Amino acid sequence: MKKHQSFHTFISEYFEGIDTILELGSGEGTRILTPNYTMYSVEEDIKFVGLTDSNYLYVPTDKTGWYDRVILKRLLSTIPAYQLMIVDGPKGGRNRTGLLKNLDLFDLTIPWLFDEVNRPVDLETATNFSVLTNKHMMVFNSVDKQFAILL
Ligand SMILES: C[S@@+](CC[C@H](N)C(=O)[O-])C[C@H]1O[C@@H](n2cnc3c(N)ncnc32)[C@H](O)[C@@H]1O
């Protein structure tokens, strides 16, 4: 199977008709996407807010390790419709599992992409997400990790 540099280059090859993307977790990859897409990035660490041309939603994590739900819900109510969702945050450990308790905040009718599913905990989160949303999961290789598309 073809190896992609990262999921960022894969997106433009694989998906058509996408102009706005919402991502959990911003970083260097965000910079690859901003020339071609209107990006909204949920970011928990103030030092990474504003580093790219994305529209940042600064949402600190709470004691569960996931984004503060109250702040996130308020900020998400201010953004337009998005056609792709990327799960690449919060950073560390089991923190992304918190997504599964907050699915009502997001558009579940669109494609979702989970990065780093080579890590057992992130594969588990993506797999549980696919069961809860009845989406079909496909795993792809990038240079140094794997990502999953859920349709
Ligand atoms: C895996 S990164 C997100 C990456 C982003 N979606 C991308 O592809 O560039 C997850 C979190 O790590 C933190 N982060 C971002 N850039 C970083 C860097 N250069 N070094 C360490 N942590 C970083 C941020 O808090 C971010 O939300």
The ligand as an ORCA input file, in Angstrom:
! r2SCAN-3c Opt
* xyz 0 1
  C       0.261     15.794     17.969
  S       0.090     17.506     18.315
  C      -1.024     18.042     17.064
  C      -0.438     18.035     15.761
  C      -1.197     18.719     14.621
  N      -2.522     18.224     14.375
  C      -0.321     18.517     13.464
  O      -0.518     17.577     12.725
  O       0.622     19.277     13.349
  C      -0.931     17.473     19.728
  C      -0.638     18.588     20.695
  O       0.761     18.653     20.933
  C       1.136     19.990     21.173
  N       2.132     20.391     20.169
  C       1.973     21.084     19.033
  N       3.132     21.283     18.399
  C       4.076     20.690     19.164
  C       5.484     20.558     19.061
  N       6.153     21.068     18.042
  N       6.128     19.891     20.039
  C       5.469     19.359     21.083
  N       4.119     19.463     21.248
  C       3.429     20.111     20.301
  C      -0.104     20.841     21.073
  O      -0.617     21.077     22.372
  C      -1.030     19.971     20.256
  O      -2.365     20.243     20.510
*
